Structure formats: structure tokens, C-alpha cells
């Protein structure tokens, strides 16, 4: 059993983010803890929402945990709501890595070729610093372009360009990298690199858009990695799980709320 800390937002009316990841990692046999970056009323696609940043709480909690001697086998970081949060988490992860904690970074910054509203270029730079201490980072294609300093192309890229993108991310300091939602040589896929070994796993897109599937992917991936599986094996398993969950819940009317993961743990 591993001790895993999630640093991410908590969305009240949803099955996304930390709400989705906690039951998966627990089901896979790990003790899971949390440091919320914000309390969010609901996913943003409902049109109205309320957000309470927890920067003050984070600023006060990290020193308390240090004083109490809390240790984690792994930390997974997610959405940051300010430059100060990104700096706090980057510094904390840097300190934890020295003591042997595995650092997993989900560099949530954008999609569709652009940054999310509220994400600044300075936060992109801070995310590069966080990736520099990561044992594994798993951006989507848009985020990978920002990290590696490459041009976004809606039509995708060649395998040579894909390997160059992975090299660019690893050059920041990450030990391993995965790029999700990639399109390589005309095929939708996930690409990865570990110890200069590259892999590509194609998949068929299911025309159903649930919120939170990236969080499910991340939790399954990390859970299996911490159970000793290889990066490629864990990636394939995470892809298979997400596919099964989408397919089995495709008739749910409210896709913005995400997949009710607690009812689907048998599909993991």
C-alpha cells in the first residue's frame, strides 16, 4: 500500500478531478490524501459556477505537514488557480522528491490549441519548472506543445515530430512523459517515452464527451505504476478502463457531471 497525495481542485456537483481520482486509487489499494487548490461549485459547462481558491489554506497546511513529518510515496498535481499556487506546489514537490517521493504532474493548462481562460504565460513557465522535477508528466497535445515549445497543428504530427515533442518535454527534466489526445500519422493515440524508449498506442475515439475522463485516466495510470507495472502497461490499462467506462455510461443524460465512478469500480 502506497501513500499518495493528490493536489487538485474539488468540484462539488460532479464526478471529476479529485472526486473521481480518490475512489479509484483507494480501490487499487493505496492510501490517498488531498490538498485542494480550490472548491468549485460545479463543472464550468453549466454556465454558472462559484470558485473559492484555497491558496491561504495551502500556504498554511504545507508547513504543518512538514512539522508533523508527513511523508508520501507519490504526489500527483493537477489544476492550479494562480501563479502563487503553482510556485507553492513546485517548491513542495522539489523538496519531496529529494526524499524519494515520486512526482506525477498533470500540467492542466489548455486544450484545442490554446490556454484555458485565466492561465498566464507565467503559469506556463512555472509548469515547466514543475515538470522539471516530475518522474512522469502526462499533458494533452495542446499542453505538450506549450511545454516543448512546438507549434500546435490541428491535423496532428508525424512520428518523428512526436518523438521530438517527447524529447522536448524530457529535456525539461521529467524522467518520463506521455502525451494524450495526440494524432500521429493520421491515427488518434497516446504516445510515451521512458529511458529513451518510445511507444504509441492507437485508439478509436468514442463519440461521447464526458467530463473527468482525463482524471480517471490519471488515477488508473498512477495506481498501476505504484503497483509496479511498467509505463506502457499502465498506459494501456488506463486507456482500456476509460474506454469501458465511457461505453458503459454513454446513455447517461448529464455528461457534464462526469462518470459516477463509485458505481463502476468493478470495471477497473
C-alpha positions as CSV (number, residue, x, y, z in Angstrom):
1,X,0.0,0.0,0.0
2,X,1.4,3.4,-1.1
3,X,0.7,6.8,0.4
4,X,-0.5,9.1,-2.4
5,X,-1.2,12.8,-2.2
6,X,-3.5,14.5,-4.7
7,X,-3.1,18.3,-5.3
8,X,-6.1,19.3,-7.3
9,X,-9.5,21.1,-7.3
10,X,-12.6,19.7,-5.6
11,X,-15.7,20.1,-7.6
12,X,-18.9,19.8,-5.5
13,X,-21.5,18.8,-8.1
14,X,-19.5,16.3,-10.2
15,X,-17.5,13.1,-10.5
16,X,-14.4,14.9,-11.8
17,X,-11.0,15.9,-10.5
18,X,-10.2,14.7,-7.0
19,X,-13.7,13.3,-6.6
20,X,-13.1,10.8,-9.4
21,X,-9.4,10.0,-8.5
22,X,-9.8,9.2,-4.8
23,X,-12.1,6.1,-5.1
24,X,-10.0,4.7,-8.0
25,X,-6.7,4.9,-6.2
26,X,-8.3,3.5,-3.0
27,X,-9.8,0.7,-5.0
28,X,-6.4,-0.1,-6.4
29,X,-5.0,-0.5,-2.9
30,X,-3.5,2.9,-2.0
31,X,-4.0,5.3,0.9
32,X,-4.9,8.6,-0.7
33,X,-4.8,12.1,0.8
34,X,-5.7,15.5,-0.7
35,X,-4.6,19.1,-0.8
36,X,-7.3,21.1,-2.6
37,X,-6.3,24.0,-4.8
38,X,-9.9,25.3,-5.0
39,X,-13.5,24.4,-4.1
40,X,-15.6,24.7,-7.3
41,X,-19.4,24.5,-7.2
42,X,-19.8,22.5,-10.4
43,X,-18.1,22.0,-13.8
44,X,-17.9,25.2,-15.9
45,X,-20.0,24.0,-18.8
46,X,-23.2,24.5,-16.8
47,X,-22.7,28.2,-17.5
48,X,-22.8,29.4,-13.9
49,X,-20.3,28.4,-11.1
50,X,-18.7,29.6,-7.9
51,X,-15.0,29.1,-7.1
52,X,-13.2,29.5,-3.8
53,X,-9.4,29.4,-4.1
54,X,-7.7,27.7,-1.2
55,X,-4.3,29.4,-1.5
56,X,-4.3,30.6,2.1
57,X,-5.2,27.1,3.2
58,X,-2.4,25.6,1.1
59,X,0.1,28.1,2.4
60,X,-0.7,27.2,6.0
61,X,-1.1,23.4,5.5
62,X,2.2,22.6,3.9
63,X,4.4,23.9,6.9
64,X,2.1,21.9,9.3
65,X,2.6,18.7,7.3
66,X,6.4,19.3,7.3
67,X,6.4,19.9,11.1
68,X,4.4,16.7,11.6
69,X,6.7,14.7,9.4
70,X,4.1,13.5,7.0
71,X,5.6,11.5,4.1
72,X,4.1,10.4,0.8
73,X,5.3,7.8,-1.7
74,X,3.8,9.8,-4.6
75,X,2.3,13.2,-5.3
76,X,0.0,13.9,-8.3
77,X,-0.6,17.6,-9.1
78,X,-3.5,18.9,-11.2
79,X,-5.2,22.3,-11.7
80,X,-3.5,25.4,-10.3
81,X,-5.6,28.5,-9.9
82,X,-2.8,31.1,-9.6
83,X,0.9,31.7,-10.0
84,X,1.3,31.6,-6.2
85,X,-0.3,28.2,-6.1
86,X,1.9,26.9,-8.9
87,X,5.0,28.2,-7.1
88,X,3.9,26.7,-3.7
89,X,3.3,23.3,-5.3
90,X,6.5,23.4,-7.4
91,X,8.6,24.2,-4.3
92,X,6.9,21.5,-2.2
93,X,7.3,18.9,-4.9
94,X,11.0,19.8,-5.3
95,X,11.5,19.2,-1.6
96,X,9.6,15.9,-1.5
97,X,11.4,14.5,-4.5
98,X,14.7,14.8,-2.6
99,X,13.3,12.3,0.0
100,X,12.3,9.8,-2.7
101,X,8.7,10.8,-3.4
102,X,7.5,10.1,-6.9
103,X,6.1,13.2,-8.6
104,X,3.4,12.9,-11.2
105,X,2.4,16.2,-13.0
106,X,-0.8,16.7,-14.9
107,X,0.0,20.1,-16.4
108,X,-3.6,21.3,-16.9
109,X,-3.2,24.5,-18.9
110,X,-5.3,24.3,-22.1
111,X,-6.8,22.3,-25.0
112,X,-7.7,22.8,-28.6
113,X,-4.5,24.7,-29.3
114,X,-4.9,27.4,-26.7
115,X,-4.6,28.1,-23.0
116,X,-7.6,28.0,-20.7
117,X,-9.1,31.3,-19.5
118,X,-7.1,32.6,-16.6
119,X,-3.9,30.7,-17.4
120,X,-1.0,33.1,-18.0
121,X,2.3,32.7,-19.8
122,X,4.0,33.0,-16.4
123,X,2.0,29.9,-15.2
124,X,3.2,28.1,-18.3
125,X,6.8,28.8,-17.2
126,X,6.0,27.7,-13.6
127,X,4.5,24.5,-15.0
128,X,7.8,23.8,-16.9
129,X,9.5,24.1,-13.5
130,X,7.1,21.6,-12.0
131,X,7.6,19.2,-15.0
132,X,11.4,19.6,-14.4
133,X,11.0,17.6,-11.1
134,X,8.4,15.1,-12.4
135,X,9.0,11.4,-12.6
136,X,6.2,11.4,-15.1
137,X,4.1,14.1,-16.7
138,X,1.1,13.5,-18.9
139,X,0.0,16.6,-20.9
140,X,-2.6,16.5,-23.6
141,X,-1.4,17.5,-27.1
142,X,-2.0,21.2,-26.6
143,X,-0.2,21.3,-23.3
144,X,2.7,19.3,-24.7
145,X,3.1,22.0,-27.5
146,X,3.4,24.7,-24.8
147,X,5.8,22.7,-22.7
148,X,8.0,21.6,-25.6
149,X,7.8,25.0,-27.5
150,X,6.3,23.4,-30.6
151,X,3.7,24.6,-33.0
152,X,0.1,23.3,-32.5
153,X,-1.2,21.6,-35.6
154,X,-4.9,20.6,-35.7
155,X,-4.1,17.9,-38.2
156,X,-1.6,16.2,-35.9
157,X,2.0,15.3,-36.4
158,X,4.4,12.7,-37.8
159,X,6.1,10.0,-35.7
160,X,9.4,11.9,-36.0
161,X,7.7,15.1,-34.7
162,X,6.0,13.1,-31.9
163,X,9.4,11.8,-30.7
164,X,10.8,15.3,-30.9
165,X,7.9,16.5,-28.7
166,X,8.6,13.8,-26.1
167,X,12.3,14.6,-26.2
168,X,11.5,18.3,-25.6
169,X,9.4,17.5,-22.5
170,X,12.0,15.2,-21.1
171,X,14.7,17.8,-21.8
172,X,12.9,20.0,-19.2
173,X,13.9,17.4,-16.6
174,X,11.0,14.9,-16.5
175,X,12.1,11.3,-16.3
176,X,9.2,10.1,-18.4
177,X,6.4,11.6,-20.5
178,X,3.1,10.7,-22.0
179,X,1.1,12.8,-24.4
180,X,-2.6,12.1,-24.5
181,X,-5.1,13.0,-27.3
182,X,-2.4,13.0,-29.8
183,X,-2.8,12.4,-33.6
184,X,0.2,10.8,-35.2
185,X,0.4,9.9,-38.9
186,X,-3.4,10.1,-39.1
187,X,-4.2,7.9,-36.0
188,X,-5.5,9.1,-32.7
189,X,-3.2,7.8,-30.0
190,X,-1.3,8.2,-26.7
191,X,2.5,8.4,-27.1
192,X,5.1,7.9,-24.4
193,X,8.8,7.9,-23.6
194,X,10.7,6.3,-20.8
195,X,14.5,5.7,-20.7
196,X,14.7,6.9,-24.4
197,X,12.3,4.1,-25.4
198,X,9.2,5.4,-27.3
199,X,5.8,3.8,-27.7
200,X,2.5,4.7,-29.4
201,X,-0.9,3.2,-28.5
202,X,-3.7,3.9,-31.0
203,X,-7.3,4.0,-30.0
204,X,-10.7,4.6,-31.6
205,X,-12.5,7.6,-30.3
206,X,-16.0,7.1,-28.8
207,X,-18.2,10.0,-29.8
208,X,-19.3,10.7,-26.3
209,X,-17.8,13.6,-24.3
210,X,-17.8,13.1,-20.5
211,X,-16.0,15.5,-18.1
212,X,-13.4,13.9,-15.9
213,X,-12.2,11.1,-18.2
214,X,-8.7,12.6,-18.0
215,X,-8.8,12.3,-14.2
216,X,-9.9,8.7,-14.5
217,X,-7.0,8.0,-16.9
218,X,-4.5,9.7,-14.5
219,X,-5.7,7.8,-11.4
220,X,-5.7,4.4,-13.1
221,X,-2.3,5.1,-14.6
222,X,-0.7,6.2,-11.3
223,X,-2.4,3.4,-9.4
224,X,-0.9,0.7,-11.6
225,X,2.5,2.4,-11.8
226,X,2.7,2.5,-8.0
227,X,1.7,-1.2,-8.0
228,X,4.9,-2.0,-10.1
229,X,3.5,-2.1,-13.6
230,X,5.6,-0.6,-16.5
231,X,4.7,2.7,-18.0
232,X,3.4,1.2,-21.3
233,X,1.4,-1.5,-19.5
234,X,-0.1,1.1,-17.1
235,X,-1.0,3.4,-20.0
236,X,-2.7,0.7,-21.9
237,X,-4.7,-0.3,-18.8
238,X,-5.7,3.3,-18.2
239,X,-6.9,3.6,-21.8
240,X,-8.9,0.4,-21.6
241,X,-10.6,1.4,-18.4
242,X,-11.6,4.8,-19.7
243,X,-13.0,3.2,-22.9
244,X,-15.0,0.7,-20.9
245,X,-16.4,3.4,-18.5
246,X,-17.4,5.7,-21.4
247,X,-19.1,2.9,-23.3
248,X,-21.0,1.5,-20.3
249,X,-22.2,5.0,-19.2
250,X,-22.8,6.6,-22.7
251,X,-26.6,6.8,-22.1
252,X,-26.3,9.0,-19.0
253,X,-28.1,12.3,-19.8
254,X,-25.7,14.7,-17.9
255,X,-22.2,14.3,-19.4
256,X,-21.0,17.5,-17.7
257,X,-21.3,15.8,-14.3
258,X,-18.9,13.0,-15.3
259,X,-19.0,9.3,-14.8
260,X,-20.3,8.0,-11.4
261,X,-17.1,6.2,-10.7
262,X,-18.1,4.7,-7.3
263,X,-20.8,2.6,-9.1
264,X,-18.3,1.4,-11.7
265,X,-15.3,0.2,-9.7
266,X,-15.9,-3.3,-11.0
267,X,-14.9,-2.1,-14.5
268,X,-11.4,-1.2,-13.3
